[in-house]
Amino acid sequence: MDPKIEMVFKSDYDEITSVWEASVRATHHFLSEEDIAGYRELFPACFQSLELYCIRQNNCIAGFIGIAHHKVEMLFIHPEARGKGLGKQLMSYAIHDLQARKVDVNEQNEQAAGFYLTFGFTVAGRSERDGLNKPYPLLHLKLPD
């Protein structure tokens, strides 16, 4: 039986921030320590504008997804929980239950880009810089209409 997807509450923000940081350190090797610290500082402020959902394992958040305006704004899985289908479960929920149709992904994060492509997303555009104007190109992906 798949773990249950549940809403994230404000009381979970510290825990999902820890999941985010562990995930980023395991997958975003192109980021500097300064970048990680800067993003971490800004990260909790963006939670207010997102619908956040998580999956728990052993009463700990193992992964989470954030959606806004039918777009996946973030999807992070704790490194110890990777490869267990949790990302797939969260993404399927976002697409089928929340009607997510878009996602941006760091071009350098090839595993994540490949993950989204398996769901039928296609590249709709590219930006040279990320949302904070850092030199980390983004691929803008969308599902076909």
N, CA, C and O atoms as CSV, one atom per row, in Angstrom:
chain,resi,resn,atom,element,x,y,z
A,1,MET,N,N,0.838,-1.184,0.000
A,1,MET,CA,C,0.000,0.000,0.000
A,1,MET,C,C,0.886,1.251,0.000
A,1,MET,O,O,1.833,1.353,0.780
A,2,ASP,N,N,0.565,2.202,-0.887
A,2,ASP,CA,C,1.331,3.445,-0.974
A,2,ASP,C,C,1.116,4.297,0.272
A,2,ASP,O,O,0.025,4.299,0.843
A,3,PRO,N,N,2.147,5.018,0.693
A,3,PRO,CA,C,1.952,5.966,1.792
A,3,PRO,C,C,0.918,7.019,1.387
A,3,PRO,O,O,0.762,7.336,0.208
A,4,LYS,N,N,0.233,7.541,2.370
A,4,LYS,CA,C,-0.816,8.525,2.132
A,4,LYS,C,C,-0.211,9.916,1.915
A,4,LYS,O,O,0.722,10.324,2.607
A,5,ILE,N,N,-0.765,10.623,0.942
A,5,ILE,CA,C,-0.389,12.020,0.713
A,5,ILE,C,C,-1.259,12.883,1.605
A,5,ILE,O,O,-2.476,12.709,1.658
A,6,GLU,N,N,-0.630,13.812,2.304
A,6,GLU,CA,C,-1.381,14.686,3.210
A,6,GLU,C,C,-0.899,16.124,3.077
A,6,GLU,O,O,0.189,16.393,2.568
A,7,MET,N,N,-1.727,17.026,3.544
A,7,MET,CA,C,-1.377,18.447,3.493
A,7,MET,C,C,-0.230,18.756,4.445
A,7,MET,O,O,-0.053,18.106,5.475
A,8,VAL,N,N,0.536,19.762,4.069
A,8,VAL,CA,C,1.598,20.281,4.922
A,8,VAL,C,C,1.029,21.480,5.675
A,8,VAL,O,O,0.340,22.321,5.098
A,9,PHE,N,N,1.323,21.543,6.952
A,9,PHE,CA,C,0.879,22.655,7.777
A,9,PHE,C,C,2.075,23.500,8.201
A,9,PHE,O,O,3.224,23.074,8.085
A,10,LYS,N,N,1.792,24.690,8.689
A,10,LYS,CA,C,2.865,25.601,9.096
A,10,LYS,C,C,3.802,24.935,10.097
A,10,LYS,O,O,5.003,25.203,10.094
A,11,SER,N,N,3.273,24.086,10.939
A,11,SER,CA,C,4.096,23.379,11.924
A,11,SER,C,C,5.089,22.411,11.271
A,11,SER,O,O,6.019,21.944,11.928
A,12,ASP,N,N,4.896,22.107,9.984
A,12,ASP,CA,C,5.788,21.215,9.245
A,12,ASP,C,C,6.886,21.961,8.486
A,12,ASP,O,O,7.768,21.326,7.908
A,13,TYR,N,N,6.851,23.284,8.476
A,13,TYR,CA,C,7.771,24.048,7.635
A,13,TYR,C,C,9.241,23.759,7.934
A,13,TYR,O,O,10.035,23.632,7.002
A,14,ASP,N,N,9.621,23.654,9.190
A,14,ASP,CA,C,11.018,23.361,9.511
A,14,ASP,C,C,11.419,21.994,8.962
A,14,ASP,O,O,12.524,21.826,8.446
A,15,GLU,N,N,10.516,21.018,9.077
A,15,GLU,CA,C,10.829,19.671,8.605
A,15,GLU,C,C,10.947,19.630,7.083
A,15,GLU,O,O,11.854,18.983,6.559
A,16,ILE,N,N,10.053,20.304,6.365
A,16,ILE,CA,C,10.175,20.261,4.908
A,16,ILE,C,C,11.395,21.059,4.433
A,16,ILE,O,O,11.982,20.743,3.398
A,17,THR,N,N,11.770,22.085,5.188
A,17,THR,CA,C,12.992,22.813,4.847
A,17,THR,C,C,14.203,21.892,5.004
A,17,THR,O,O,15.129,21.946,4.195
A,18,SER,N,N,14.201,21.058,6.024
A,18,SER,CA,C,15.290,20.089,6.208
A,18,SER,C,C,15.306,19.053,5.083
A,18,SER,O,O,16.374,18.673,4.604
A,19,VAL,N,N,14.129,18.600,4.664
A,19,VAL,CA,C,14.052,17.664,3.532
A,19,VAL,C,C,14.588,18.343,2.277
A,19,VAL,O,O,15.360,17.751,1.522
A,20,TRP,N,N,14.169,19.599,2.058
A,20,TRP,CA,C,14.656,20.357,0.900
A,20,TRP,C,C,16.181,20.406,0.898
A,20,TRP,O,O,16.814,20.095,-0.111
A,21,GLU,N,N,16.775,20.802,2.040
A,21,GLU,CA,C,18.228,20.966,2.077
A,21,GLU,C,C,18.943,19.635,1.845
A,21,GLU,O,O,19.920,19.588,1.097
A,22,ALA,N,N,18.483,18.572,2.463
A,22,ALA,CA,C,19.111,17.257,2.259
A,22,ALA,C,C,19.006,16.840,0.798
A,22,ALA,O,O,19.958,16.303,0.231
A,23,SER,N,N,17.852,17.086,0.192
A,23,SER,CA,C,17.640,16.728,-1.212
A,23,SER,C,C,18.537,17.552,-2.127
A,23,SER,O,O,19.170,17.011,-3.033
A,24,VAL,N,N,18.590,18.840,-1.894
A,24,VAL,CA,C,19.414,19.726,-2.716
A,24,VAL,C,C,20.892,19.337,-2.615
A,24,VAL,O,O,21.601,19.313,-3.620
A,25,ARG,N,N,21.341,19.040,-1.422
A,25,ARG,CA,C,22.746,18.655,-1.250
A,25,ARG,C,C,23.064,17.350,-1.985
A,25,ARG,O,O,24.198,17.140,-2.415
A,26,ALA,N,N,22.070,16.478,-2.131
A,26,ALA,CA,C,22.280,15.199,-2.803
A,26,ALA,C,C,22.140,15.287,-4.321
A,26,ALA,O,O,22.645,14.422,-5.037
A,27,THR,N,N,21.462,16.319,-4.819
A,27,THR,CA,C,21.143,16.349,-6.249
A,27,THR,C,C,21.598,17.601,-6.987
A,27,THR,O,O,21.771,17.558,-8.206
A,28,HIS,N,N,21.792,18.687,-6.302
A,28,HIS,CA,C,22.118,19.963,-6.943
A,28,HIS,C,C,23.599,20.294,-6.742
A,28,HIS,O,O,23.932,21.305,-6.124
A,29,HIS,N,N,24.471,19.454,-7.255
A,29,HIS,CA,C,25.903,19.592,-7.052
A,29,HIS,C,C,26.468,20.869,-7.679
A,29,HIS,O,O,27.593,21.262,-7.370
A,30,PHE,N,N,25.713,21.503,-8.539
A,30,PHE,CA,C,26.154,22.719,-9.202
A,30,PHE,C,C,25.996,23.951,-8.311
A,30,PHE,O,O,26.516,25.016,-8.646
A,31,LEU,N,N,25.287,23.830,-7.182
A,31,LEU,CA,C,25.090,24.966,-6.282
A,31,LEU,C,C,26.249,25.084,-5.310
A,31,LEU,O,O,26.794,24.083,-4.845
A,32,SER,N,N,26.617,26.325,-5.009
A,32,SER,CA,C,27.650,26.569,-4.003
A,32,SER,C,C,27.009,26.586,-2.613
A,32,SER,O,O,25.786,26.651,-2.484
A,33,GLU,N,N,27.845,26.527,-1.585
A,33,GLU,CA,C,27.338,26.631,-0.206
A,33,GLU,C,C,26.615,27.963,-0.006
A,33,GLU,O,O,25.594,28.028,0.679
A,34,GLU,N,N,27.149,29.012,-0.604
A,34,GLU,CA,C,26.535,30.341,-0.509
A,34,GLU,C,C,25.140,30.327,-1.142
A,34,GLU,O,O,24.195,30.900,-0.600
A,35,ASP,N,N,25.028,29.666,-2.291
A,35,ASP,CA,C,23.720,29.575,-2.948
A,35,ASP,C,C,22.723,28.826,-2.075
A,35,ASP,O,O,21.587,29.266,-1.900
A,36,ILE,N,N,23.151,27.692,-1.530
A,36,ILE,CA,C,22.251,26.887,-0.694
A,36,ILE,C,C,21.786,27.700,0.504
A,36,ILE,O,O,20.600,27.698,0.832
A,37,ALA,N,N,22.702,28.389,1.155
A,37,ALA,CA,C,22.345,29.212,2.314
A,37,ALA,C,C,21.372,30.321,1.915
A,37,ALA,O,O,20.417,30.599,2.641
A,38,GLY,N,N,21.608,30.950,0.775
A,38,GLY,CA,C,20.723,32.023,0.315
A,38,GLY,C,C,19.327,31.522,-0.019
A,38,GLY,O,O,18.333,32.145,0.354
A,39,TYR,N,N,19.253,30.405,-0.715
A,39,TYR,CA,C,17.946,29.828,-1.044
A,39,TYR,C,C,17.230,29.385,0.231
A,39,TYR,O,O,16.023,29.580,0.377
A,40,ARG,N,N,17.986,28.786,1.151
A,40,ARG,CA,C,17.381,28.298,2.400
A,40,ARG,C,C,16.741,29.447,3.171
A,40,ARG,O,O,15.664,29.292,3.747
A,41,GLU,N,N,17.401,30.589,3.180
A,41,GLU,CA,C,16.876,31.759,3.888
A,41,GLU,C,C,15.550,32.227,3.272
A,41,GLU,O,O,14.639,32.637,3.991
A,42,LEU,N,N,15.447,32.163,1.949
A,42,LEU,CA,C,14.242,32.623,1.255
A,42,LEU,C,C,13.138,31.571,1.198
A,42,LEU,O,O,11.962,31.891,1.025
A,43,PHE,N,N,13.533,30.331,1.345
A,43,PHE,CA,C,12.641,29.208,1.108
A,43,PHE,C,C,11.327,29.261,1.902
A,43,PHE,O,O,10.261,29.166,1.294
A,44,PRO,N,N,11.359,29.407,3.227
A,44,PRO,CA,C,10.095,29.373,3.974
A,44,PRO,C,C,9.092,30.456,3.576
A,44,PRO,O,O,7.886,30.243,3.699
A,45,ALA,N,N,9.557,31.598,3.107
A,45,ALA,CA,C,8.642,32.682,2.724
A,45,ALA,C,C,7.766,32.291,1.535
A,45,ALA,O,O,6.648,32.788,1.402
A,46,CYS,N,N,8.255,31.420,0.686
A,46,CYS,CA,C,7.472,31.044,-0.497
A,46,CYS,C,C,6.383,30.016,-0.180
A,46,CYS,O,O,5.488,29.799,-0.998
A,47,PHE,N,N,6.446,29.384,0.987
A,47,PHE,CA,C,5.443,28.373,1.328
A,47,PHE,C,C,4.025,28.939,1.350
A,47,PHE,O,O,3.066,28.241,1.021
A,48,GLN,N,N,3.898,30.208,1.740
A,48,GLN,CA,C,2.573,30.822,1.896
A,48,GLN,C,C,1.768,30.832,0.607
A,48,GLN,O,O,0.538,30.793,0.642
A,49,SER,N,N,2.453,30.883,-0.536
A,49,SER,CA,C,1.759,30.988,-1.817
A,49,SER,C,C,1.558,29.635,-2.499
A,49,SER,O,O,1.114,29.582,-3.646
A,50,LEU,N,N,1.880,28.545,-1.806
A,50,LEU,CA,C,1.802,27.220,-2.415
A,50,LEU,C,C,0.797,26.313,-1.720
A,50,LEU,O,O,0.533,26.452,-0.526
A,51,GLU,N,N,0.247,25.390,-2.484
A,51,GLU,CA,C,-0.458,24.252,-1.903
A,51,GLU,C,C,0.629,23.222,-1.670
A,51,GLU,O,O,1.279,22.784,-2.619
A,52,LEU,N,N,0.837,22.831,-0.430
A,52,LEU,CA,C,1.914,21.910,-0.083
A,52,LEU,C,C,1.347,20.580,0.394
A,52,LEU,O,O,0.418,20.533,1.200
A,53,TYR,N,N,1.926,19.506,-0.122
A,53,TYR,CA,C,1.526,18.146,0.242
A,53,TYR,C,C,2.780,17.335,0.509
A,53,TYR,O,O,3.835,17.586,-0.073
A,54,CYS,N,N,2.651,16.353,1.403
A,54,CYS,CA,C,3.815,15.543,1.745
A,54,CYS,C,C,3.450,14.072,1.869
A,54,CYS,O,O,2.280,13.690,1.912
A,55,ILE,N,N,4.492,13.275,1.923
A,55,ILE,CA,C,4.386,11.851,2.228
A,55,ILE,C,C,5.290,11.607,3.423
A,55,ILE,O,O,6.429,12.073,3.465
A,56,ARG,N,N,4.769,10.874,4.388
A,56,ARG,CA,C,5.551,10.547,5.589
A,56,ARG,C,C,5.941,9.070,5.576
A,56,ARG,O,O,5.215,8.214,5.069
A,57,GLN,N,N,7.093,8.809,6.142
A,57,GLN,CA,C,7.540,7.451,6.416
A,57,GLN,C,C,8.054,7.443,7.847
A,57,GLN,O,O,8.876,8.279,8.223
A,58,ASN,N,N,7.571,6.498,8.640
A,58,ASN,CA,C,7.961,6.424,10.055
A,58,ASN,C,C,7.732,7.755,10.766
A,58,ASN,O,O,8.566,8.203,11.552
A,59,ASN,N,N,6.602,8.372,10.483
A,59,ASN,CA,C,6.189,9.644,11.091
A,59,ASN,C,C,7.082,10.832,10.742
A,59,ASN,O,O,6.979,11.885,11.372
A,60,CYS,N,N,7.954,10.679,9.749
A,60,CYS,CA,C,8.799,11.782,9.282
A,60,CYS,C,C,8.449,12.091,7.832
A,60,CYS,O,O,8.125,11.193,7.056
A,61,ILE,N,N,8.517,13.356,7.479
A,61,ILE,CA,C,8.262,13.729,6.089
A,61,ILE,C,C,9.416,13.221,5.235
A,61,ILE,O,O,10.577,13.559,5.465
A,62,ALA,N,N,9.069,12.399,4.242
A,62,ALA,CA,C,10.069,11.814,3.348
A,62,ALA,C,C,10.151,12.572,2.029
A,62,ALA,O,O,11.161,12.497,1.328
A,63,GLY,N,N,9.097,13.298,1.691
A,63,GLY,CA,C,9.071,14.072,0.464
A,63,GLY,C,C,7.886,15.013,0.462
A,63,GLY,O,O,6.917,14.818,1.195
A,64,PHE,N,N,7.976,16.047,-0.380
A,64,PHE,CA,C,6.873,17.008,-0.469
A,64,PHE,C,C,6.843,17.641,-1.838
A,64,PHE,O,O,7.819,17.617,-2.588
A,65,ILE,N,N,5.680,18.214,-2.143
A,65,ILE,CA,C,5.474,18.900,-3.420
A,65,ILE,C,C,4.717,20.195,-3.145
A,65,ILE,O,O,3.856,20.247,-2.267
A,66,GLY,N,N,5.044,21.232,-3.900
A,66,GLY,CA,C,4.367,22.518,-3.796
A,66,GLY,C,C,3.808,22.918,-5.148
A,66,GLY,O,O,4.517,22.887,-6.153
A,67,ILE,N,N,2.536,23.293,-5.172
A,67,ILE,CA,C,1.821,23.622,-6.406
A,67,ILE,C,C,1.245,25.031,-6.299
A,67,ILE,O,O,0.768,25.440,-5.241
A,68,ALA,N,N,1.294,25.765,-7.408
A,68,ALA,CA,C,0.621,27.071,-7.503
A,68,ALA,C,C,0.173,27.262,-8.948
A,68,ALA,O,O,0.963,27.107,-9.879
A,69,HIS,N,N,-1.079,27.593,-9.122
A,69,HIS,CA,C,-1.621,27.894,-10.457
A,69,HIS,C,C,-1.317,26.784,-11.465
A,69,HIS,O,O,-0.854,27.052,-12.574
A,70,HIS,N,N,-1.578,25.550,-11.072
A,70,HIS,CA,C,-1.394,24.374,-11.932
A,70,HIS,C,C,0.060,24.156,-12.350
A,70,HIS,O,O,0.334,23.550,-13.385
A,71,LYS,N,N,0.981,24.655,-11.536
A,71,LYS,CA,C,2.407,24.484,-11.818
A,71,LYS,C,C,3.097,23.886,-10.593
A,71,LYS,O,O,2.891,24.334,-9.465
A,72,VAL,N,N,3.912,22.875,-10.837
A,72,VAL,CA,C,4.728,22.312,-9.761
A,72,VAL,C,C,5.870,23.290,-9.519
A,72,VAL,O,O,6.720,23.495,-10.385
A,73,GLU,N,N,5.880,23.879,-8.359
A,73,GLU,CA,C,6.919,24.851,-8.007
A,73,GLU,C,C,8.088,24.196,-7.289
A,73,GLU,O,O,9.204,24.715,-7.303
A,74,MET,N,N,7.829,23.053,-6.660
A,74,MET,CA,C,8.901,22.320,-5.995
A,74,MET,C,C,8.470,20.892,-5.738
A,74,MET,O,O,7.304,20.621,-5.454
A,75,LEU,N,N,9.422,19.988,-5.840
A,75,LEU,CA,C,9.240,18.582,-5.511
A,75,LEU,C,C,10.582,18.094,-4.989
A,75,LEU,O,O,11.581,18.096,-5.709
A,76,PHE,N,N,10.593,17.674,-3.728
A,76,PHE,CA,C,11.836,17.237,-3.110
A,76,PHE,C,C,11.589,15.967,-2.299
A,76,PHE,O,O,10.595,15.848,-1.582
A,77,ILE,N,N,12.512,15.030,-2.432
A,77,ILE,CA,C,12.466,13.770,-1.711
A,77,ILE,C,C,13.746,13.655,-0.898
A,77,ILE,O,O,14.835,13.915,-1.409
A,78,HIS,N,N,13.619,13.268,0.367
A,78,HIS,CA,C,14.804,13.080,1.198
A,78,HIS,C,C,15.681,12.011,0.553
A,78,HIS,O,O,15.161,11.004,0.071
A,79,PRO,N,N,16.998,12.206,0.534
A,79,PRO,CA,C,17.885,11.239,-0.123
A,79,PRO,C,C,17.705,9.802,0.356
A,79,PRO,O,O,17.847,8.867,-0.432
A,80,GLU,N,N,17.397,9.616,1.621
A,80,GLU,CA,C,17.210,8.261,2.151
A,80,GLU,C,C,15.922,7.619,1.645
A,80,GLU,O,O,15.749,6.405,1.760
A,81,ALA,N,N,15.019,8.422,1.088
A,81,ALA,CA,C,13.731,7.907,0.597
A,81,ALA,C,C,13.679,7.846,-0.927
A,81,ALA,O,O,12.664,7.443,-1.496
A,82,ARG,N,N,14.758,8.239,-1.586
A,82,ARG,CA,C,14.770,8.230,-3.060
A,82,ARG,C,C,14.713,6.800,-3.587
A,82,ARG,O,O,15.188,5.859,-2.950
A,83,GLY,N,N,14.118,6.668,-4.768
A,83,GLY,CA,C,14.058,5.369,-5.421
A,83,GLY,C,C,12.957,4.460,-4.909
A,83,GLY,O,O,12.925,3.278,-5.249
A,84,LYS,N,N,12.058,4.990,-4.099
A,84,LYS,CA,C,10.979,4.187,-3.518
A,84,LYS,C,C,9.611,4.534,-4.101
A,84,LYS,O,O,8.584,4.060,-3.615
A,85,GLY,N,N,9.605,5.362,-5.143
A,85,GLY,CA,C,8.352,5.712,-5.801
A,85,GLY,C,C,7.596,6.873,-5.182
A,85,GLY,O,O,6.479,7.169,-5.607
A,86,LEU,N,N,8.171,7.537,-4.194
A,86,LEU,CA,C,7.464,8.639,-3.529
A,86,LEU,C,C,7.327,9.848,-4.440
A,86,LEU,O,O,6.278,10.492,-4.464
A,87,GLY,N,N,8.373,10.160,-5.188
A,87,GLY,CA,C,8.298,11.275,-6.136
A,87,GLY,C,C,7.255,11.002,-7.195
A,87,GLY,O,O,6.489,11.891,-7.566
A,88,LYS,N,N,7.225,9.779,-7.680
A,88,LYS,CA,C,6.237,9.391,-8.682
A,88,LYS,C,C,4.824,9.510,-8.118
A,88,LYS,O,O,3.912,9.975,-8.803
A,89,GLN,N,N,4.651,9.092,-6.880
A,89,GLN,CA,C,3.332,9.189,-6.250
A,89,GLN,C,C,2.896,10.651,-6.087
A,89,GLN,O,O,1.752,10.998,-6.380
A,90,LEU,N,N,3.811,11.498,-5.622
A,90,LEU,CA,C,3.486,12.922,-5.470
A,90,LEU,C,C,3.202,13.577,-6.816
A,90,LEU,O,O,2.265,14.366,-6.941
A,91,MET,N,N,4.007,13.252,-7.817
A,91,MET,CA,C,3.817,13.855,-9.138
A,91,MET,C,C,2.507,13.394,-9.767
A,91,MET,O,O,1.801,14.199,-10.374
A,92,SER,N,N,2.178,12.140,-9.634
A,92,SER,CA,C,0.905,11.636,-10.164
A,92,SER,C,C,-0.265,12.340,-9.482
A,92,SER,O,O,-1.249,12.688,-10.135
A,93,TYR,N,N,-0.161,12.547,-8.193
A,93,TYR,CA,C,-1.193,13.269,-7.451
A,93,TYR,C,C,-1.322,14.700,-7.985
A,93,TYR,O,O,-2.429,15.195,-8.196
A,94,ALA,N,N,-0.190,15.346,-8.197
A,94,ALA,CA,C,-0.208,16.726,-8.698
A,94,ALA,C,C,-0.868,16.805,-10.071
A,94,ALA,O,O,-1.650,17.719,-10.332
A,95,ILE,N,N,-0.565,15.870,-10.935
A,95,ILE,CA,C,-1.112,15.890,-12.292
A,95,ILE,C,C,-2.594,15.520,-12.298
A,95,ILE,O,O,-3.409,16.220,-12.898
A,96,HIS,N,N,-2.937,14.435,-11.639
A,96,HIS,CA,C,-4.299,13.899,-11.741
A,96,HIS,C,C,-5.298,14.542,-10.785
A,96,HIS,O,O,-6.471,14.700,-11.125
A,97,ASP,N,N,-4.842,14.910,-9.599
A,97,ASP,CA,C,-5.766,15.471,-8.611
A,97,ASP,C,C,-5.730,16.992,-8.536
A,97,ASP,O,O,-6.737,17.627,-8.224
A,98,LEU,N,N,-4.568,17.573,-8.822
A,98,LEU,CA,C,-4.413,19.022,-8.711
A,98,LEU,C,C,-4.279,19.706,-10.065
A,98,LEU,O,O,-4.118,20.925,-10.134
A,99,GLN,N,N,-4.345,18.926,-11.146
A,99,GLN,CA,C,-4.268,19.427,-12.521
A,99,GLN,C,C,-3.004,20.223,-12.817
A,99,GLN,O,O,-3.045,21.200,-13.563
A,100,ALA,N,N,-1.881,19.808,-12.234
A,100,ALA,CA,C,-0.598,20.454,-12.550
A,100,ALA,C,C,-0.260,20.173,-14.001
A,100,ALA,O,O,-0.363,19.036,-14.462
A,101,ARG,N,N,0.143,21.207,-14.717
A,101,ARG,CA,C,0.447,21.075,-16.140
A,101,ARG,C,C,1.812,21.631,-16.528
A,101,ARG,O,O,2.242,21.484,-17.672
A,102,LYS,N,N,2.496,22.271,-15.575
A,102,LYS,CA,C,3.795,22.890,-15.865
A,102,LYS,C,C,4.763,22.622,-14.718
A,102,LYS,O,O,4.364,22.364,-13.583
A,103,VAL,N,N,6.037,22.692,-15.052
A,103,VAL,CA,C,7.099,22.604,-14.052
A,103,VAL,C,C,8.364,23.187,-14.660
A,103,VAL,O,O,8.622,23.018,-15.852
A,104,ASP,N,N,9.150,23.874,-13.843
A,104,ASP,CA,C,10.475,24.328,-14.250
A,104,ASP,C,C,11.486,23.439,-13.541
A,104,ASP,O,O,11.271,23.026,-12.402
A,105,VAL,N,N,12.585,23.148,-14.220
A,105,VAL,CA,C,13.617,22.295,-13.634
A,105,VAL,C,C,14.984,22.852,-14.017
A,105,VAL,O,O,15.186,23.321,-15.138
A,106,ASN,N,N,15.921,22.793,-13.067
A,106,ASN,CA,C,17.290,23.203,-13.380
A,106,ASN,C,C,17.839,22.311,-14.479
A,106,ASN,O,O,17.789,21.085,-14.379
A,107,GLU,N,N,18.356,22.923,-15.514
A,107,GLU,CA,C,18.903,22.173,-16.632
A,107,GLU,C,C,20.032,21.239,-16.178
A,107,GLU,O,O,20.192,20.148,-16.724
A,108,GLN,N,N,20.811,21.668,-15.183
A,108,GLN,CA,C,21.921,20.856,-14.699
A,108,GLN,C,C,21.460,19.644,-13.883
A,108,GLN,O,O,22.241,18.721,-13.652
A,109,ASN,N,N,20.224,19.641,-13.456
A,109,ASN,CA,C,19.683,18.521,-12.678
A,109,ASN,C,C,19.052,17.528,-13.653
A,109,ASN,O,O,17.830,17.436,-13.771
A,110,GLU,N,N,19.915,16.793,-14.344
A,110,GLU,CA,C,19.463,15.915,-15.417
A,110,GLU,C,C,18.537,14.803,-14.934
A,110,GLU,O,O,17.625,14.404,-15.658
A,111,GLN,N,N,18.758,14.300,-13.724
A,111,GLN,CA,C,17.871,13.251,-13.195
A,111,GLN,C,C,16.452,13.780,-13.047
A,111,GLN,O,O,15.492,13.106,-13.419
A,112,ALA,N,N,16.320,14.978,-12.508
A,112,ALA,CA,C,14.988,15.554,-12.322
A,112,ALA,C,C,14.334,15.840,-13.671
A,112,ALA,O,O,13.146,15.569,-13.850
A,113,ALA,N,N,15.080,16.373,-14.602
A,113,ALA,CA,C,14.517,16.648,-15.930
A,113,ALA,C,C,14.014,15.349,-16.559
A,113,ALA,O,O,12.914,15.306,-17.110
A,114,GLY,N,N,14.814,14.305,-16.474
A,114,GLY,CA,C,14.404,13.011,-17.010
A,114,GLY,C,C,13.171,12.468,-16.313
A,114,GLY,O,O,12.305,11.873,-16.953
A,115,PHE,N,N,13.087,12.668,-15.011
A,115,PHE,CA,C,11.924,12.240,-14.228
A,115,PHE,C,C,10.648,12.883,-14.774
A,115,PHE,O,O,9.652,12.194,-14.995
A,116,TYR,N,N,10.675,14.187,-14.989
A,116,TYR,CA,C,9.479,14.883,-15.478
A,116,TYR,C,C,9.123,14.452,-16.903
A,116,TYR,O,O,7.946,14.355,-17.252
A,117,LEU,N,N,10.128,14.199,-17.709
A,117,LEU,CA,C,9.857,13.766,-19.086
A,117,LEU,C,C,9.123,12.427,-19.113
A,117,LEU,O,O,8.346,12.173,-20.034
A,118,THR,N,N,9.357,11.568,-18.119
A,118,THR,CA,C,8.657,10.273,-18.085
A,118,THR,C,C,7.158,10.441,-17.855
A,118,THR,O,O,6.381,9.528,-18.134
A,119,PHE,N,N,6.752,11.590,-17.352
A,119,PHE,CA,C,5.325,11.867,-17.143
A,119,PHE,C,C,4.674,12.484,-18.377
A,119,PHE,O,O,3.477,12.772,-18.367
A,120,GLY,N,N,5.449,12.689,-19.433
A,120,GLY,CA,C,4.910,13.260,-20.659
A,120,GLY,C,C,5.156,14.747,-20.820
A,120,GLY,O,O,4.690,15.353,-21.784
A,121,PHE,N,N,5.884,15.340,-19.885
A,121,PHE,CA,C,6.225,16.758,-20.028
A,121,PHE,C,C,7.173,16.921,-21.204
A,121,PHE,O,O,7.986,16.041,-21.488
A,122,THR,N,N,7.061,18.049,-21.880
A,122,THR,CA,C,7.971,18.389,-22.970
A,122,THR,C,C,8.555,19.775,-22.697
A,122,THR,O,O,7.976,20.576,-21.964
A,123,VAL,N,N,9.695,20.036,-23.294
A,123,VAL,CA,C,10.353,21.331,-23.105
A,123,VAL,C,C,9.600,22.384,-23.910
A,123,VAL,O,O,9.468,22.278,-25.130
A,124,ALA,N,N,9.109,23.404,-23.205
A,124,ALA,CA,C,8.370,24.482,-23.853
A,124,ALA,C,C,9.209,25.749,-23.956
A,124,ALA,O,O,8.851,26.683,-24.675
A,125,GLY,N,N,10.334,25.778,-23.231
A,125,GLY,CA,C,11.190,26.954,-23.265
A,125,GLY,C,C,12.369,26.773,-22.332
A,125,GLY,O,O,12.491,25.766,-21.635
A,126,ARG,N,N,13.225,27.766,-22.336
A,126,ARG,CA,C,14.438,27.720,-21.521
A,126,ARG,C,C,14.791,29.134,-21.100
A,126,ARG,O,O,14.634,30.079,-21.872
A,127,SER,N,N,15.268,29.273,-19.876
A,127,SER,CA,C,15.781,30.554,-19.379
A,127,SER,C,C,17.231,30.365,-18.981
A,127,SER,O,O,17.596,29.331,-18.422
A,128,GLU,N,N,18.055,31.355,-19.264
A,128,GLU,CA,C,19.475,31.290,-18.911
A,128,GLU,C,C,19.701,31.379,-17.408
A,128,GLU,O,O,20.706,30.885,-16.896
A,129,ARG,N,N,18.750,32.021,-16.688
A,129,ARG,CA,C,18.921,32.244,-15.262
A,129,ARG,C,C,17.690,31.753,-14.512
A,129,ARG,O,O,16.596,31.677,-15.070
A,130,ASP,N,N,17.885,31.421,-13.237
A,130,ASP,CA,C,16.757,30.943,-12.437
A,130,ASP,C,C,15.910,32.121,-11.952
A,130,ASP,O,O,16.167,33.270,-12.312
A,131,GLY,N,N,14.914,31.830,-11.147
A,131,GLY,CA,C,13.979,32.851,-10.676
A,131,GLY,C,C,14.604,33.926,-9.805
A,131,GLY,O,O,14.016,34.993,-9.623
A,132,LEU,N,N,15.780,33.664,-9.266
A,132,LEU,CA,C,16.493,34.660,-8.465
A,132,LEU,C,C,17.637,35.294,-9.241
A,132,LEU,O,O,18.537,35.905,-8.667
A,133,ASN,N,N,17.583,35.135,-10.557
A,133,ASN,CA,C,18.565,35.706,-11.480
A,133,ASN,C,C,19.969,35.137,-11.282
A,133,ASN,O,O,20.965,35.795,-11.579
A,134,LYS,N,N,20.032,33.913,-10.778
A,134,LYS,CA,C,21.316,33.208,-10.647
A,134,LYS,C,C,21.601,32.503,-11.973
A,134,LYS,O,O,20.669,32.191,-12.714
A,135,PRO,N,N,22.869,32.249,-12.281
A,135,PRO,CA,C,23.226,31.660,-13.581
A,135,PRO,C,C,23.007,30.143,-13.658
A,135,PRO,O,O,23.908,29.389,-14.025
A,136,TYR,N,N,21.788,29.717,-13.304
A,136,TYR,CA,C,21.428,28.300,-13.362
A,136,TYR,C,C,20.249,28.164,-14.314
A,136,TYR,O,O,19.108,28.426,-13.933
A,137,PRO,N,N,20.517,27.757,-15.552
A,137,PRO,CA,C,19.457,27.691,-16.564
A,137,PRO,C,C,18.291,26.793,-16.142
A,137,PRO,O,O,18.464,25.751,-15.510
A,138,LEU,N,N,17.122,27.241,-16.516
A,138,LEU,CA,C,15.890,26.482,-16.243
A,138,LEU,C,C,15.284,25.985,-17.548
A,138,LEU,O,O,15.281,26.688,-18.559
A,139,LEU,N,N,14.778,24.775,-17.504
A,139,LEU,CA,C,13.940,24.268,-18.587
A,139,LEU,C,C,12.492,24.439,-18.146
A,139,LEU,O,O,12.130,24.052,-17.035
A,140,HIS,N,N,11.674,25.009,-19.001
A,140,HIS,CA,C,10.255,25.195,-18.729
A,140,HIS,C,C,9.519,24.050,-19.412
A,140,HIS,O,O,9.484,23.964,-20.640
A,141,LEU,N,N,8.935,23.177,-18.608
A,141,LEU,CA,C,8.274,21.993,-19.136
A,141,LEU,C,C,6.768,22.128,-19.004
A,141,LEU,O,O,6.262,22.787,-18.096
A,142,LYS,N,N,6.057,21.486,-19.936
A,142,LYS,CA,C,4.594,21.482,-19.859
A,142,LYS,C,C,4.072,20.171,-20.406
A,142,LYS,O,O,4.725,19.496,-21.202
A,143,LEU,N,N,2.883,19.832,-19.959
A,143,LEU,CA,C,2.183,18.665,-20.511
A,143,LEU,C,C,1.441,19.101,-21.757
A,143,LEU,O,O,0.958,20.231,-21.831
A,144,PRO,N,N,1.345,18.212,-22.738
A,144,PRO,CA,C,0.581,18.559,-23.939
A,144,PRO,C,C,-0.885,18.825,-23.580
A,144,PRO,O,O,-1.425,18.240,-22.642
A,145,ASP,N,N,-1.507,19.709,-24.338
A,145,ASP,CA,C,-2.942,20.028,-24.109
A,145,ASP,C,C,-3.819,18.853,-24.442
A,145,ASP,O,O,-5.040,18.938,-24.311
